[in-house]
Amino acid sequence: MFQRRQNADWENRLDTEVGKLRNALTYREVTLNRFKDLVGAPSEAELMRALAKRVSEGNLRVVYRVVSPSTKASLATFKSPWDVPETMLDESTGEEIDIDRYRNVEPVYVSEAVRAQ
């Protein structure tokens, strides 16, 4: 019984945060790490499943940000992880870099459509 209530609690917090994001009057974004902090899901895997469900239902928008491996600067944003090129210019260092989709790409949940490439 306690486990079911605990699951309902974090999912209720998630729904509250998703509602805030959807109803924001200005552009707002939340990273996976920030969602972890806000909702206290029992595991990252469960949180990712819950977020994916909300994205597939159209209740949440996600874009994919490429982050510089050396400076952590945002390099570009894409609508799909499959749109991310294998290499790109890291304008923060002036170097061409290989993109590791597991290390250099992060999902970002947004309040409105952004100009993703």
C-alpha positions as CSV (number, residue, x, y, z in Angstrom):
1,M,0.0,0.0,0.0
2,F,2.8,2.4,0.9
3,Q,4.6,1.7,-2.4
4,R,1.4,2.5,-4.4
5,R,1.0,5.8,-2.6
6,Q,4.6,6.7,-3.1
7,N,4.3,6.0,-6.8
8,A,1.2,8.1,-7.0
9,D,2.9,10.9,-5.1
10,W,5.8,11.3,-7.5
11,E,3.6,10.9,-10.5
12,N,1.3,13.6,-9.1
13,R,4.3,15.8,-8.7
14,L,5.3,15.0,-12.3
15,D,1.9,15.9,-13.6
16,T,2.0,19.2,-11.6
17,E,5.4,20.1,-13.2
18,V,4.2,19.1,-16.7
19,G,1.2,21.3,-16.2
20,K,3.3,24.2,-15.2
21,L,5.5,23.7,-18.3
22,R,2.5,23.4,-20.6
23,N,0.8,26.5,-19.2
24,A,3.8,28.7,-19.0
25,L,3.2,32.1,-20.5
26,T,6.8,32.4,-21.7
27,Y,9.4,29.9,-22.9
28,R,10.5,27.5,-20.2
29,E,12.5,24.3,-20.3
30,V,13.2,21.5,-17.8
31,T,16.0,19.0,-18.2
32,L,15.8,15.4,-17.1
33,N,18.1,16.1,-14.1
34,R,15.8,18.9,-13.0
35,F,12.7,16.7,-13.3
36,K,14.6,14.1,-11.1
37,D,15.1,16.8,-8.5
38,L,11.5,18.1,-8.6
39,V,9.5,14.9,-8.5
40,G,11.7,12.3,-6.7
41,A,10.9,9.3,-8.9
42,P,11.9,5.9,-7.5
43,S,14.4,5.5,-10.4
44,E,15.6,7.3,-13.5
45,A,14.2,4.5,-15.7
46,E,10.7,5.0,-14.2
47,L,10.9,8.7,-14.7
48,M,12.0,8.4,-18.3
49,R,9.1,6.0,-19.0
50,A,6.7,8.4,-17.4
51,L,8.1,11.3,-19.4
52,A,8.1,9.3,-22.7
53,K,4.4,8.4,-22.1
54,R,3.5,12.1,-21.7
55,V,5.4,13.0,-24.8
56,S,3.7,10.3,-26.8
57,E,0.3,11.4,-25.6
58,G,1.1,15.0,-26.7
59,N,1.1,16.4,-23.1
60,L,4.8,17.3,-23.2
61,R,7.3,18.5,-25.8
62,V,10.9,17.4,-26.0
63,V,13.8,18.6,-28.0
64,Y,17.4,17.3,-28.1
65,R,20.3,19.6,-27.2
66,V,23.8,19.0,-28.3
67,V,26.3,20.1,-25.6
68,S,30.0,20.8,-26.1
69,P,32.0,18.0,-24.4
70,S,34.7,20.5,-23.3
71,T,32.8,23.7,-22.4
72,K,29.3,22.3,-21.8
73,A,27.9,25.1,-24.0
74,S,24.7,24.4,-25.9
75,L,25.7,24.0,-29.6
76,A,22.3,23.2,-31.3
77,T,18.8,21.9,-30.7
78,F,17.1,19.3,-32.8
79,K,13.5,17.9,-32.9
80,S,14.7,14.3,-32.9
81,P,17.9,12.5,-31.7
82,W,18.1,11.0,-35.2
83,D,18.5,14.6,-36.7
84,V,21.7,15.1,-34.7
85,P,24.7,14.9,-37.0
86,E,27.7,12.7,-36.3
87,T,30.1,15.7,-36.3
88,M,29.6,19.4,-35.9
89,L,31.5,22.6,-35.3
90,D,31.9,23.4,-31.6
91,E,31.6,27.1,-31.9
92,S,32.7,27.5,-28.2
93,T,36.1,26.0,-29.1
94,G,36.3,26.5,-32.9
95,E,36.9,22.7,-33.3
96,E,35.0,20.1,-35.3
97,I,33.8,17.4,-32.8
98,D,32.4,13.9,-33.0
99,I,29.0,13.8,-31.4
100,D,28.4,11.0,-28.9
101,R,24.6,10.7,-28.6
102,Y,24.9,9.2,-25.1
103,R,27.2,11.9,-23.7
104,N,26.7,15.0,-25.8
105,V,23.0,15.0,-26.4
106,E,20.4,15.7,-23.7
107,P,16.6,15.7,-23.8
108,V,15.1,19.1,-22.8
109,Y,11.4,19.3,-22.1
110,V,10.0,22.6,-23.3
111,S,6.9,24.8,-22.9
112,E,6.5,25.6,-26.5
113,A,7.9,24.6,-29.9
114,V,11.4,26.0,-30.4
115,R,13.4,26.5,-33.5
116,A,14.9,23.1,-33.6
117,Q,16.9,22.2,-36.6
